């Protein structure tokens, strides 16, 4: 009986800590180009009825001085339709992570996705992969938009 109670307490504590980590993922995040490291977009992560959503809300470009500014429409052909795009689908809490599907607007493909929060740096790591285990894919780090 005591072992069952201890297991239940540990399970509940883990679930509560996982939810706390996931709730820190809500809000606006800046994304970065994998190759150049340039800031590319700002996305907004929200939650409704246990499902998490991520929408592209603005795109960035560098001005003549090398400073980032928000890209204004009309957008170049490569960027048409990106603002407003939903990047997450079927994204749900799984321990202290989110798991579901992630859409890549560049390749126009959907992948298995996993999102983790790094408390020490206040960053999100998004992993998109061909397989559910996450072995065949790539990761991106997003920084909070301040």
N, C-alpha and C positions, 0 to 999 in steps of 0.2 A: 504494500500500500504506500509506504513512504517513497519507494522508488518511482511509482506512478505519479505521485504528487510532485516530487522533485523534477521529473521529466516535464510535467505540465507547466510548472513555473518557468523552467528554462525555455520551453517552447514559446510561451507567452512573451517572455522578455526579449527573445530573438525577434519575434514578429513585431513587437512595439519598436525596437531599435531599427529594424528594417524599414518600417513605415516612416520613422523620423528621418532616415537618410533619404528616402524617396521624396518626401515632401520638400526637401531642400532643392530638388531638381526643378521645381516649378518656377516660372519667371522667364526673363529674357536672357539669351545667351548669344555670344558672338561665335561664328564658325570661321574656320581658316582653311585656306587652300593647302592641300596635301603636299604639293610640289614646291610652292614658293613661300608658304607661311603667311601670305597676305590675308588680311581679314576679308571675308567674302560676304557674309550676311549676318543678320540678326534674326533669331528665331524665338518664338514664344511657346513655352511648354505649359500646358494646362491639363486639368483632370476633370472628368465628368463621369459620375457613376462608376468609378473604378477603372476607367480606361483613360490612358494618357495620350494627349495629342501634341503635335509639334508643328507649328505653322511658320513659314518664312514670312517675316513682316517687313524687312527692308534689305536692300543690297548695298554694298559699299564699293567705292572706287577711289583711287588715289588722285589727288589734284596735282597741279604742276609743281607744288612744293613737296610732294610725297606724303601729304597728310590725307587721312581717310575722310571721305565725305559720303553722305547718302546719295546713291544713284537716283536720278529723277527720270520719270518716263518722258518721252518714249524710250524704251530700253532697246539696246542692240538685240539683234535676232537671237543670239545665244541666251539672252536673259528674259525673253518674252515669256510671260506666264509663270515665272518662278515665284514672284511675290504672291502670297496666298496659297501656295502649294502646301499640302499636308505631308509631312515627312514620316510620321508614325502611323501605323495601323495595328489594331489588335494588341497594343502595348499595355501590358498589365504588370502589377507588382509580382515579383518572384524573389522572396527573401529581401535583400537590401538593394535589389536591382530592378530594372524594368526589362521585360522581354516581350518581343513581338516581331513586327515587321517594320523595316525602315526603307524609305524610298530615296533613291539618289537621283536628283533632278538632272545631273550631268549625263549619266549613262541612261537615264529613263528606265531604270530597273529597280525592282523591289528585292530586298535581301532579308535574311534572318537578322534580327537586331537585338542588341543587349546594351543597356545604358547603366553606367555606374557613377556614383558621386564620390569625388575625392575631397573629403572634409578639410584636409590639411592645406589644400591649395584653392578650395572653393571652385573646382572645375568638374566638368562632366566628361567622361570618356564614353564615346559611342563606338560600338563594334558592329560592323556589318559583315555578314559572312554568307557563303553559299550553303554551308552546312549548319545544322542546329547547334552543334557543339562549339562553333565559333573558331574552328581551326583554319578554315580557308577563307580569309577575308582581310580586312584592314580596319584600323582604329583611327578615330579623330578625337582630339581634345578640344572642348569648347570652354570658353571663359565667360564668366558672368558679365553681362552688359551693365556697366555702372554709370 
